[in-house]
């Protein structure tokens, strides 16, 4: 059962990683785990080795690398006790391919359906005031907004409930996540106690 797996998704530059960092800081003394976004790690690795599995080079290869890493993280998280927060989930890869107008291989669609998370998914909406680009995040504001919309549609199509985060400071966003994380007492799974 993966009811204790929580996903934070949305477009690039919308505050996902900052939020997860704050949640991890609050849960430092508990059995609270975070799983970082695979995309940035892959970009760093590919740039260091001169590879082309990059969103601005070979998008299909980049998606395959993300899928491999995300499935490995999902399997490894099964052994963890307590809540686990993922910076993006396997459905994000399905959304990414859709956004890029690339064909979705059957194994990607199957993985997005099989690697399940808590029904409630937290979405960071596009927020112009905090959006920035860097060497790994090269998307334009238009692409960032489109990514958010595609992720919303992708998770809804897979049966998830989207909880949109407010556009407010990180501490208040973290409070919001804690208040909206479901309690699954019948499964002995703790809610996010932040």
C-alpha positions as CSV (number, residue, x, y, z in Angstrom):
1,X,0.0,0.0,0.0
2,X,1.3,3.4,-0.9
3,X,-1.1,5.7,1.0
4,X,1.9,7.1,2.9
5,X,3.6,8.2,-0.4
6,X,2.8,11.9,-1.1
7,X,3.6,13.7,-4.4
8,X,4.3,17.3,-5.0
9,X,4.1,18.1,-8.7
10,X,3.6,21.2,-10.9
11,X,5.6,23.2,-13.4
12,X,9.3,24.1,-13.0
13,X,10.2,27.0,-10.8
14,X,6.9,26.9,-8.7
15,X,8.5,26.1,-5.4
16,X,8.2,22.3,-5.2
17,X,11.8,21.6,-4.0
18,X,11.7,24.5,-1.5
19,X,8.5,23.2,0.0
20,X,9.9,19.7,0.3
21,X,13.0,21.1,1.9
22,X,10.9,22.9,4.5
23,X,8.8,19.8,5.2
24,X,11.9,17.7,5.7
25,X,13.3,20.3,8.0
26,X,10.1,20.1,10.1
27,X,10.2,16.4,10.2
28,X,13.9,16.0,11.0
29,X,13.3,14.2,14.3
30,X,10.6,11.8,12.9
31,X,10.5,8.9,10.5
32,X,9.7,11.3,7.6
33,X,11.5,10.8,4.3
34,X,11.8,12.8,1.1
35,X,12.7,11.7,-2.4
36,X,14.3,14.3,-4.6
37,X,13.3,15.1,-8.2
38,X,15.1,12.7,-10.6
39,X,15.1,15.2,-13.5
40,X,17.7,17.6,-12.1
41,X,20.0,14.8,-11.0
42,X,19.9,13.3,-14.5
43,X,20.6,16.7,-16.1
44,X,23.7,17.1,-13.9
45,X,24.9,13.6,-14.6
46,X,24.4,14.0,-18.4
47,X,26.1,17.4,-18.5
48,X,29.1,16.1,-16.5
49,X,29.6,13.1,-18.8
50,X,28.7,14.9,-22.1
51,X,25.5,12.8,-22.6
52,X,22.5,13.7,-24.5
53,X,19.6,12.3,-22.3
54,X,18.6,16.0,-21.7
55,X,15.4,17.9,-22.2
56,X,17.0,20.1,-24.8
57,X,18.7,17.2,-26.7
58,X,17.1,13.7,-26.5
59,X,13.8,14.1,-24.7
60,X,12.7,10.5,-25.1
61,X,16.0,9.3,-23.6
62,X,15.7,11.8,-20.8
63,X,12.2,10.5,-20.0
64,X,13.4,6.9,-20.0
65,X,16.2,7.8,-17.5
66,X,13.6,9.6,-15.3
67,X,11.3,6.6,-15.4
68,X,14.1,4.2,-14.4
69,X,15.2,6.3,-11.5
70,X,11.6,7.1,-10.3
71,X,10.6,3.4,-10.4
72,X,13.8,2.5,-8.4
73,X,13.0,5.2,-5.9
74,X,9.4,4.0,-5.6
75,X,10.5,0.5,-4.9
76,X,13.1,1.5,-2.4
77,X,10.5,3.7,-0.6
78,X,8.4,0.6,0.0
79,X,10.8,-0.4,2.8
80,X,10.5,3.0,4.5
81,X,8.2,3.5,7.5
82,X,6.3,6.8,8.0
83,X,5.4,9.4,5.4
84,X,7.4,9.7,2.2
85,X,7.3,12.9,0.1
86,X,8.3,12.6,-3.6
87,X,9.4,15.7,-5.6
88,X,7.4,14.5,-8.7
89,X,6.1,11.0,-9.3
90,X,6.0,8.6,-12.2
91,X,2.9,10.2,-13.7
92,X,5.1,13.3,-14.3
93,X,6.9,11.3,-16.9
94,X,3.7,10.6,-18.7
95,X,2.8,14.3,-18.5
96,X,6.3,15.3,-19.7
97,X,6.0,13.1,-22.8
98,X,2.5,14.5,-23.5
99,X,3.8,18.1,-23.1
100,X,6.6,17.4,-25.6
101,X,4.2,15.8,-28.1
102,X,6.1,12.6,-27.9
103,X,4.5,9.2,-28.1
104,X,3.9,7.6,-24.7
105,X,5.4,4.1,-24.8
106,X,3.1,1.4,-23.3
107,X,5.6,0.7,-20.5
108,X,5.5,4.3,-19.4
109,X,1.7,4.4,-19.2
110,X,1.7,1.1,-17.3
111,X,4.3,2.3,-14.9
112,X,2.4,5.5,-14.2
113,X,-0.7,3.5,-13.4
114,X,1.1,0.8,-11.3
115,X,3.5,2.9,-9.2
116,X,0.8,4.5,-7.0
117,X,0.9,7.3,-4.5
118,X,-1.6,8.8,-2.0
119,X,-4.8,9.7,-3.7
120,X,-4.1,13.4,-2.8
121,X,-1.5,15.0,-4.9
122,X,-0.2,18.5,-4.1
123,X,0.2,20.8,-7.1
124,X,2.4,23.9,-7.0
125,X,0.7,26.3,-9.5
126,X,2.7,28.5,-11.8
127,X,3.7,31.6,-9.9
128,X,5.3,34.4,-11.9
129,X,6.8,36.1,-8.9
130,X,9.1,33.2,-8.0
131,X,9.7,31.6,-11.4
132,X,13.4,31.7,-12.4
133,X,15.6,29.9,-15.0
134,X,19.0,28.4,-14.4
135,X,21.5,26.1,-16.1
136,X,19.2,23.1,-15.5
137,X,15.8,24.8,-15.7
138,X,15.7,26.4,-19.2
139,X,11.9,26.4,-19.7
140,X,10.2,29.7,-20.5
141,X,7.3,31.0,-18.4
142,X,4.9,29.8,-21.1
143,X,6.4,26.2,-20.9
144,X,6.2,26.3,-17.1
145,X,2.5,27.2,-17.1
146,X,1.8,24.5,-19.7
147,X,3.7,22.0,-17.7
148,X,1.6,22.7,-14.6
149,X,-1.6,22.3,-16.7
150,X,-0.4,19.0,-18.2
151,X,0.5,17.6,-14.8
152,X,-2.9,18.6,-13.4
153,X,-4.6,16.8,-16.3
154,X,-2.3,13.7,-16.1
155,X,-2.9,13.1,-12.4
156,X,-6.6,13.6,-12.7
157,X,-6.8,11.1,-15.6
158,X,-5.1,8.6,-13.3
159,X,-7.6,9.0,-10.6
160,X,-5.8,11.3,-8.2
161,X,-7.3,14.3,-6.4
162,X,-5.4,17.5,-6.9
163,X,-4.8,19.8,-3.9
164,X,-3.5,23.1,-5.3
165,X,-1.1,24.9,-3.0
166,X,-1.6,28.5,-2.3
167,X,0.8,31.1,-3.7
168,X,2.3,32.1,-0.4
169,X,5.5,31.9,1.6
170,X,7.1,28.5,2.1
171,X,6.2,28.2,5.8
172,X,2.5,28.7,5.0
173,X,2.7,26.3,2.1
174,X,4.2,23.7,4.4
175,X,1.4,24.3,7.0
176,X,-1.2,23.9,4.2
177,X,0.3,20.5,3.2
178,X,0.3,19.3,6.8
179,X,-3.3,20.4,7.2
180,X,-4.4,18.7,4.0
181,X,-2.6,15.4,4.4
182,X,-5.1,12.6,5.1
183,X,-4.9,10.4,8.1
184,X,-5.1,6.7,7.4
185,X,-5.5,5.4,10.9
186,X,-7.0,2.1,9.7
187,X,-3.7,1.4,7.9
188,X,-1.6,2.6,10.8
189,X,-0.1,5.2,8.5
190,X,0.6,8.6,10.1
191,X,-0.4,11.8,8.5
192,X,2.3,14.4,7.9
193,X,3.0,15.6,11.4
194,X,4.9,18.8,10.7
